[in-house]
Amino acid sequence: MQIEGIVAKNGEIHIPAFLIAQELGIAYKMTLLLDTGAASTIISEGDASAMGLDYSQLEKGNPALGIGGTAEVYILRNASLSFIFGDWLIVKTMDRLEIMKHDVEDPIISKALKSLPSLLGRDVLGTKFTISSDGKKVTIDL
């Protein structure tokens, strides 16, 4: 299986994807930041807000600790991430996706946190993958 992405000017690798959570009526086109250090794929608060996600319909997980402090984690079950590779649509059914939600009162920090990207982690990549790039496009062989 292969996934395609692009290299941004700052060197980040962006992977276009489509998130479907049929039980919640969500179909959302998004861009994931490739993060080979992330154990799981994480949907950012900004993307969750843009897709109109209702946190009350989700299971609450254990809080996450990161550079920006702590965040509440919610679990989205039985969702699919779809990726386009050439003429193919690659669908990865996810038992769980983690959704971040920050409880910050400062409006400047809150706005900055909502601008953070969603991350494509090793739960999709697996433990054996190869990344190749021509400097503009990226191919990930899974």
Backbone as JSON Lines, residues from 0, in Angstrom:
{"i":0,"aa":"M","n":[0.84,-1.17,0.0],"ca":[0.0,0.0,0.0],"c":[0.89,1.24,0.0]}
{"i":1,"aa":"Q","n":[0.47,2.27,-0.72],"ca":[1.22,3.51,-0.78],"c":[0.32,4.7,-0.53]}
{"i":2,"aa":"I","n":[0.9,5.72,0.08],"ca":[0.21,6.98,0.35],"c":[1.08,8.09,-0.24]}
{"i":3,"aa":"E","n":[0.42,9.1,-0.81],"ca":[1.16,10.23,-1.39],"c":[0.94,11.49,-0.56]}
{"i":4,"aa":"G","n":[1.95,12.34,-0.58],"ca":[1.85,13.63,0.08],"c":[2.72,14.64,-0.62]}
{"i":5,"aa":"I","n":[2.82,15.81,-0.03],"ca":[3.65,16.86,-0.6],"c":[4.59,17.4,0.47]}
{"i":6,"aa":"V","n":[5.72,17.94,0.01],"ca":[6.66,18.58,0.92],"c":[6.37,20.08,0.91]}
{"i":7,"aa":"A","n":[6.07,20.62,2.07],"ca":[5.81,22.05,2.19],"c":[7.14,22.82,2.13]}
{"i":8,"aa":"K","n":[7.06,24.11,1.95],"ca":[8.26,24.95,1.86],"c":[9.12,24.85,3.11]}
{"i":9,"aa":"N","n":[8.49,24.61,4.26],"ca":[9.24,24.49,5.52],"c":[9.76,23.07,5.77]}
{"i":10,"aa":"G","n":[9.54,22.16,4.81],"ca":[10.04,20.79,4.93],"c":[9.05,19.81,5.53]}
{"i":11,"aa":"E","n":[7.93,20.31,6.05],"ca":[6.92,19.41,6.6],"c":[6.31,18.57,5.48]}
{"i":12,"aa":"I","n":[5.91,17.36,5.83],"ca":[5.25,16.48,4.86],"c":[3.76,16.47,5.17]}
{"i":13,"aa":"H","n":[2.97,16.91,4.2],"ca":[1.52,17.01,4.35],"c":[0.87,15.9,3.52]}
{"i":14,"aa":"I","n":[-0.06,15.19,4.17],"ca":[-0.75,14.07,3.55],"c":[-2.24,14.4,3.45]}
{"i":15,"aa":"P","n":[-2.77,14.56,2.22],"ca":[-4.21,14.79,2.1],"c":[-4.98,13.52,2.47]}
{"i":16,"aa":"A","n":[-6.07,13.71,3.16],"ca":[-6.88,12.56,3.6],"c":[-8.35,12.96,3.67]}
{"i":17,"aa":"F","n":[-9.18,11.97,3.8],"ca":[-10.61,12.16,3.94],"c":[-11.05,11.33,5.14]}
{"i":18,"aa":"L","n":[-11.63,11.97,6.14],"ca":[-12.08,11.29,7.35],"c":[-13.58,11.04,7.25]}
{"i":19,"aa":"I","n":[-13.97,9.79,7.46],"ca":[-15.39,9.45,7.46],"c":[-15.72,8.77,8.79]}
{"i":20,"aa":"A","n":[-16.7,9.35,9.48],"ca":[-17.24,8.76,10.7],"c":[-18.74,8.63,10.46]}
{"i":21,"aa":"Q","n":[-19.12,7.52,9.87],"ca":[-20.49,7.35,9.4],"c":[-21.52,7.47,10.53]}
{"i":22,"aa":"E","n":[-21.21,6.91,11.69],"ca":[-22.16,6.95,12.8],"c":[-22.47,8.38,13.25]}
{"i":23,"aa":"L","n":[-21.52,9.3,13.03],"ca":[-21.72,10.69,13.43],"c":[-22.07,11.59,12.25]}
{"i":24,"aa":"G","n":[-22.16,11.0,11.07],"ca":[-22.5,11.78,9.88],"c":[-21.4,12.73,9.43]}
{"i":25,"aa":"I","n":[-20.14,12.33,9.65],"ca":[-19.02,13.2,9.32],"c":[-18.29,12.67,8.09]}
{"i":26,"aa":"A","n":[-18.08,13.56,7.14],"ca":[-17.23,13.31,5.98],"c":[-16.42,14.6,5.81]}
{"i":27,"aa":"Y","n":[-15.11,14.52,6.03],"ca":[-14.3,15.73,6.14],"c":[-12.97,15.57,5.41]}
{"i":28,"aa":"K","n":[-12.72,16.49,4.5],"ca":[-11.45,16.52,3.78],"c":[-10.45,17.29,4.62]}
{"i":29,"aa":"M","n":[-9.27,16.71,4.81],"ca":[-8.29,17.33,5.7],"c":[-6.87,17.07,5.21]}
{"i":30,"aa":"T","n":[-5.93,17.71,5.86],"ca":[-4.51,17.48,5.61],"c":[-3.88,17.07,6.92]}
{"i":31,"aa":"L","n":[-3.13,15.97,6.88],"ca":[-2.45,15.47,8.07],"c":[-0.96,15.76,7.94]}
{"i":32,"aa":"L","n":[-0.34,16.14,9.04],"ca":[1.1,16.33,9.09],"c":[1.73,14.99,9.43]}
{"i":33,"aa":"L","n":[2.66,14.52,8.61],"ca":[3.33,13.24,8.88],"c":[4.19,13.4,10.13]}
{"i":34,"aa":"D","n":[3.96,12.54,11.11],"ca":[4.72,12.56,12.36],"c":[5.11,11.13,12.71]}
{"i":35,"aa":"T","n":[6.29,10.73,12.29],"ca":[6.74,9.35,12.52],"c":[7.01,9.09,14.0]}
{"i":36,"aa":"G","n":[7.06,10.15,14.82],"ca":[7.26,9.98,16.26],"c":[5.96,9.84,17.04]}
{"i":37,"aa":"A","n":[4.83,10.09,16.38],"ca":[3.54,9.99,17.06],"c":[3.06,8.54,17.02]}
{"i":38,"aa":"A","n":[2.75,8.0,18.18],"ca":[2.28,6.62,18.25],"c":[0.92,6.47,17.59]}
{"i":39,"aa":"S","n":[0.1,7.52,17.67],"ca":[-1.23,7.42,17.09],"c":[-1.56,8.66,16.27]}
{"i":40,"aa":"T","n":[-2.5,8.49,15.37],"ca":[-2.99,9.59,14.56],"c":[-3.87,10.45,15.46]}
{"i":41,"aa":"I","n":[-3.66,11.76,15.41],"ca":[-4.34,12.68,16.3],"c":[-5.07,13.73,15.48]}
{"i":42,"aa":"I","n":[-6.34,13.9,15.75],"ca":[-7.13,14.93,15.11],"c":[-7.07,16.18,15.99]}
{"i":43,"aa":"S","n":[-6.63,17.27,15.4],"ca":[-6.47,18.51,16.16],"c":[-7.81,19.13,16.52]}
{"i":44,"aa":"E","n":[-7.77,20.0,17.49],"ca":[-8.97,20.72,17.91],"c":[-9.51,21.58,16.77]}
{"i":45,"aa":"G","n":[-8.61,22.17,15.98],"ca":[-9.04,22.98,14.86],"c":[-9.81,22.18,13.82]}
{"i":46,"aa":"D","n":[-9.3,20.99,13.47],"ca":[-10.02,20.14,12.51],"c":[-11.32,19.63,13.12]}
{"i":47,"aa":"A","n":[-11.3,19.28,14.4],"ca":[-12.53,18.81,15.05],"c":[-13.61,19.89,15.0]}
{"i":48,"aa":"S","n":[-13.21,21.12,15.23],"ca":[-14.15,22.24,15.17],"c":[-14.66,22.45,13.75]}
{"i":49,"aa":"A","n":[-13.76,22.4,12.77],"ca":[-14.14,22.62,11.37],"c":[-15.11,21.56,10.87]}
{"i":50,"aa":"M","n":[-15.0,20.34,11.38],"ca":[-15.91,19.28,10.93],"c":[-17.2,19.24,11.75]}
{"i":51,"aa":"G","n":[-17.3,20.13,12.74],"ca":[-18.51,20.2,13.54],"c":[-18.67,19.05,14.52]}
{"i":52,"aa":"L","n":[-17.55,18.52,15.0],"ca":[-17.58,17.37,15.91],"c":[-18.19,17.75,17.25]}
{"i":53,"aa":"D","n":[-19.09,16.94,17.73],"ca":[-19.73,17.13,19.03],"c":[-19.03,16.2,20.03]}
{"i":54,"aa":"Y","n":[-18.22,16.8,20.91],"ca":[-17.44,16.01,21.87],"c":[-18.32,15.18,22.79]}
{"i":55,"aa":"S","n":[-19.55,15.6,23.02],"ca":[-20.43,14.87,23.93],"c":[-20.8,13.5,23.37]}
{"i":56,"aa":"Q","n":[-20.6,13.28,22.08],"ca":[-20.9,11.98,21.47],"c":[-19.7,11.03,21.5]}
{"i":57,"aa":"L","n":[-18.6,11.49,22.1],"ca":[-17.36,10.71,22.1],"c":[-17.02,10.21,23.5]}
{"i":58,"aa":"E","n":[-16.28,9.13,23.53],"ca":[-15.74,8.59,24.78],"c":[-14.56,9.45,25.22]}
{"i":59,"aa":"K","n":[-14.45,9.72,26.49],"ca":[-13.34,10.51,27.0],"c":[-12.16,9.59,27.3]}
{"i":60,"aa":"G","n":[-10.98,9.98,26.82],"ca":[-9.76,9.21,27.05],"c":[-8.92,9.82,28.14]}
{"i":61,"aa":"N","n":[-7.71,9.32,28.29],"ca":[-6.78,9.86,29.27],"c":[-6.19,11.16,28.74]}
{"i":62,"aa":"P","n":[-5.95,12.15,29.6],"ca":[-5.36,13.42,29.14],"c":[-4.0,13.19,28.47]}
{"i":63,"aa":"A","n":[-3.67,14.06,27.53],"ca":[-2.38,14.0,26.84],"c":[-1.49,15.11,27.38]}
{"i":64,"aa":"L","n":[-0.21,14.83,27.46],"ca":[0.77,15.8,27.91],"c":[1.74,16.05,26.78]}
{"i":65,"aa":"G","n":[1.94,17.3,26.44],"ca":[2.86,17.64,25.36],"c":[3.58,18.93,25.68]}
{"i":66,"aa":"I","n":[4.24,19.47,24.67],"ca":[5.02,20.69,24.86],"c":[4.13,21.84,25.3]}
{"i":67,"aa":"G","n":[2.91,21.91,24.79],"ca":[2.0,23.0,25.13],"c":[1.23,22.79,26.41]}
{"i":68,"aa":"G","n":[1.51,21.74,27.15],"ca":[0.79,21.45,28.39],"c":[-0.08,20.22,28.22]}
{"i":69,"aa":"T","n":[-1.22,20.23,28.89],"ca":[-2.11,19.08,28.82],"c":[-3.32,19.4,27.94]}
{"i":70,"aa":"A","n":[-3.91,18.34,27.44],"ca":[-5.12,18.47,26.63],"c":[-6.02,17.3,26.95]}
{"i":71,"aa":"E","n":[-7.33,17.57,26.87],"ca":[-8.28,16.48,27.0],"c":[-8.24,15.66,25.72]}
{"i":72,"aa":"V","n":[-8.44,14.36,25.85],"ca":[-8.45,13.47,24.7],"c":[-9.81,12.8,24.62]}
{"i":73,"aa":"Y","n":[-10.37,12.82,23.44],"ca":[-11.63,12.13,23.17],"c":[-11.37,11.09,22.11]}
{"i":74,"aa":"I","n":[-12.11,10.0,22.17],"ca":[-11.9,8.87,21.27],"c":[-13.03,8.8,20.25]}
{"i":75,"aa":"L","n":[-12.65,8.82,18.97],"ca":[-13.58,8.62,17.88],"c":[-13.39,7.18,17.41]}
{"i":76,"aa":"R","n":[-14.41,6.39,17.52],"ca":[-14.32,4.97,17.16],"c":[-14.94,4.72,15.79]}
{"i":77,"aa":"N","n":[-14.44,3.65,15.15],"ca":[-14.99,3.17,13.88],"c":[-15.03,4.24,12.8]}
{"i":78,"aa":"A","n":[-13.94,4.94,12.63],"ca":[-13.82,5.94,11.56],"c":[-12.9,5.38,10.49]}
{"i":79,"aa":"S","n":[-12.92,6.0,9.33],"ca":[-12.04,5.61,8.23],"c":[-11.25,6.81,7.76]}
{"i":80,"aa":"L","n":[-9.98,6.58,7.47],"ca":[-9.16,7.57,6.8],"c":[-8.91,7.06,5.39]}
{"i":81,"aa":"S","n":[-9.16,7.9,4.41],"ca":[-8.96,7.52,3.01],"c":[-7.87,8.39,2.41]}
{"i":82,"aa":"F","n":[-7.04,7.76,1.6],"ca":[-5.93,8.43,0.94],"c":[-5.98,8.1,-0.54]}
{"i":83,"aa":"I","n":[-5.61,9.06,-1.38],"ca":[-5.58,8.81,-2.82],"c":[-4.15,8.51,-3.23]}
{"i":84,"aa":"F","n":[-3.97,7.46,-4.01],"ca":[-2.68,7.13,-4.59],"c":[-2.91,6.85,-6.07]}
{"i":85,"aa":"G","n":[-2.54,7.8,-6.9],"ca":[-2.79,7.65,-8.34],"c":[-4.29,7.55,-8.58]}
{"i":86,"aa":"D","n":[-4.72,6.45,-9.2],"ca":[-6.14,6.21,-9.46],"c":[-6.81,5.4,-8.35]}
{"i":87,"aa":"W","n":[-6.09,5.13,-7.28],"ca":[-6.58,4.26,-6.22],"c":[-7.02,5.08,-5.01]}
{"i":88,"aa":"L","n":[-8.01,4.56,-4.31],"ca":[-8.41,5.11,-3.03],"c":[-8.02,4.08,-1.97]}
{"i":89,"aa":"I","n":[-7.13,4.47,-1.08],"ca":[-6.66,3.59,-0.02],"c":[-7.46,3.93,1.24]}
{"i":90,"aa":"V","n":[-8.15,2.94,1.81],"ca":[-8.99,3.19,2.98],"c":[-8.4,2.43,4.17]}
{"i":91,"aa":"K","n":[-8.19,3.16,5.24],"ca":[-7.69,2.57,6.48],"c":[-8.78,2.74,7.54]}
{"i":92,"aa":"T","n":[-9.37,1.63,7.97],"ca":[-10.39,1.66,9.01],"c":[-9.68,1.74,10.36]}
{"i":93,"aa":"M","n":[-10.09,2.7,11.15],"ca":[-9.44,2.96,12.43],"c":[-10.36,2.52,13.57]}
{"i":94,"aa":"D","n":[-9.84,1.68,14.46],"ca":[-10.6,1.31,15.65],"c":[-10.83,2.54,16.52]}
{"i":95,"aa":"R","n":[-9.81,3.42,16.54],"ca":[-9.91,4.62,17.36],"c":[-9.03,5.72,16.78]}
{"i":96,"aa":"L","n":[-9.53,6.92,16.85],"ca":[-8.76,8.11,16.55],"c":[-8.84,9.02,17.76]}
{"i":97,"aa":"E","n":[-7.74,9.62,18.11],"ca":[-7.72,10.52,19.26],"c":[-7.99,11.94,18.78]}
{"i":98,"aa":"I","n":[-8.89,12.62,19.49],"ca":[-9.25,13.99,19.19],"c":[-8.81,14.85,20.37]}
{"i":99,"aa":"M","n":[-8.05,15.91,20.11],"ca":[-7.56,16.78,21.17],"c":[-8.55,17.92,21.44]}
{"i":100,"aa":"K","n":[-8.62,18.31,22.71],"ca":[-9.41,19.48,23.11],"c":[-8.69,20.16,24.26]}
{"i":101,"aa":"H","n":[-8.33,21.42,24.05],"ca":[-7.62,22.18,25.07],"c":[-8.59,23.06,25.85]}
{"i":102,"aa":"D","n":[-8.32,23.2,27.12],"ca":[-9.12,24.07,27.97],"c":[-8.23,25.24,28.39]}
{"i":103,"aa":"V","n":[-8.19,26.26,27.53],"ca":[-7.31,27.4,27.74],"c":[-8.15,28.67,27.73]}
{"i":104,"aa":"E","n":[-7.96,29.52,28.71],"ca":[-8.74,30.75,28.78],"c":[-8.15,31.88,27.96]}
{"i":105,"aa":"D","n":[-6.83,31.91,27.8],"ca":[-6.18,32.99,27.04],"c":[-6.56,32.88,25.57]}
{"i":106,"aa":"P","n":[-7.23,33.89,24.99],"ca":[-7.69,33.8,23.61],"c":[-6.56,33.69,22.58]}
{"i":107,"aa":"I","n":[-5.41,34.27,22.87],"ca":[-4.29,34.19,21.93],"c":[-3.74,32.76,21.9]}
{"i":108,"aa":"I","n":[-3.56,32.17,23.07],"ca":[-3.07,30.79,23.13],"c":[-4.11,29.84,22.55]}
{"i":109,"aa":"S","n":[-5.38,30.07,22.85],"ca":[-6.45,29.23,22.32],"c":[-6.45,29.25,20.79]}
{"i":110,"aa":"K","n":[-6.31,30.43,20.2],"ca":[-6.27,30.55,18.74],"c":[-5.06,29.81,18.17]}
{"i":111,"aa":"A","n":[-3.91,29.94,18.83],"ca":[-2.7,29.25,18.37],"c":[-2.88,27.73,18.44]}
{"i":112,"aa":"L","n":[-3.48,27.23,19.51],"ca":[-3.69,25.79,19.66],"c":[-4.65,25.26,18.59]}
{"i":113,"aa":"K","n":[-5.66,26.06,18.23],"ca":[-6.62,25.63,17.21],"c":[-6.02,25.65,15.82]}
{"i":114,"aa":"S","n":[-4.86,26.27,15.66],"ca":[-4.21,26.29,14.34],"c":[-3.24,25.12,14.16]}
{"i":115,"aa":"L","n":[-3.05,24.32,15.22],"ca":[-2.14,23.18,15.11],"c":[-2.72,22.13,14.15]}
{"i":116,"aa":"P","n":[-1.85,21.44,13.41],"ca":[-2.34,20.44,12.44],"c":[-2.7,19.12,13.1]}
{"i":117,"aa":"S","n":[-3.51,18.36,12.41],"ca":[-3.75,16.96,12.79],"c":[-2.52,16.16,12.37]}
{"i":118,"aa":"L","n":[-2.25,15.07,13.07],"ca":[-1.03,14.29,12.83],"c":[-1.33,12.89,12.32]}
{"i":119,"aa":"L","n":[-0.56,12.46,11.34],"ca":[-0.62,11.08,10.86],"c":[0.46,10.3,11.59]}
{"i":120,"aa":"G","n":[0.06,9.33,12.43],"ca":[1.0,8.61,13.27],"c":[1.24,7.18,12.85]}
{"i":121,"aa":"R","n":[1.95,6.47,13.72],"ca":[2.38,5.1,13.43],"c":[1.25,4.09,13.45]}
{"i":122,"aa":"D","n":[0.08,4.45,13.99],"ca":[-1.04,3.5,13.93],"c":[-1.5,3.31,12.49]}
{"i":123,"aa":"V","n":[-1.26,4.28,11.62],"ca":[-1.54,4.14,10.19],"c":[-0.29,3.65,9.47]}
{"i":124,"aa":"L","n":[0.85,4.2,9.82],"ca":[2.11,3.87,9.14],"c":[2.57,2.44,9.42]}
{"i":125,"aa":"G","n":[2.3,1.93,10.6],"ca":[2.81,0.63,11.0],"c":[4.24,0.76,11.49]}
{"i":126,"aa":"T","n":[4.93,-0.35,11.58],"ca":[6.31,-0.33,12.08],"c":[7.34,-0.46,10.97]}
{"i":127,"aa":"K","n":[6.87,-0.8,9.77],"ca":[7.79,-0.95,8.64],"c":[7.25,-0.13,7.48]}
{"i":128,"aa":"F","n":[7.92,0.98,7.19],"ca":[7.5,1.84,6.09],"c":[8.72,2.52,5.5]}
{"i":129,"aa":"T","n":[8.6,2.96,4.27],"ca":[9.67,3.66,3.57],"c":[9.12,4.96,3.02]}
{"i":130,"aa":"I","n":[9.86,6.03,3.24],"ca":[9.46,7.33,2.73],"c":[10.44,7.73,1.63]}
{"i":131,"aa":"S","n":[9.91,8.07,0.47],"ca":[10.77,8.56,-0.61],"c":[10.21,9.89,-1.1]}
{"i":132,"aa":"S","n":[11.11,10.76,-1.55],"ca":[10.7,12.08,-1.97],"c":[11.6,12.61,-3.06]}
{"i":133,"aa":"D","n":[11.0,13.42,-3.95],"ca":[11.8,14.12,-4.95],"c":[11.98,15.59,-4.56]}
{"i":134,"aa":"G","n":[11.65,15.91,-3.32],"ca":[11.75,17.27,-2.82],"c":[10.43,18.02,-2.89]}
{"i":135,"aa":"K","n":[9.5,17.54,-3.71],"ca":[8.18,18.17,-3.83],"c":[7.07,17.2,-3.46]}
{"i":136,"aa":"K","n":[7.15,15.99,-3.99],"ca":[6.16,14.94,-3.7],"c":[6.8,13.89,-2.82]}
{"i":137,"aa":"V","n":[5.94,13.23,-2.04],"ca":[6.39,12.19,-1.13],"c":[5.55,10.95,-1.37]}
{"i":138,"aa":"T","n":[6.2,9.8,-1.34],"ca":[5.5,8.52,-1.39],"c":[5.89,7.73,-0.15]}
{"i":139,"aa":"I","n":[4.88,7.23,0.55],"ca":[5.12,6.38,1.72],"c":[4.66,4.98,1.36]}
{"i":140,"aa":"D","n":[5.58,4.04,1.38],"ca":[5.26,2.63,1.15],"c":[5.01,1.98,2.5]}
{"i":141,"aa":"L","n":[3.82,1.43,2.66],"ca":[3.45,0.79,3.92],"c":[3.51,-0.73,3.8]}
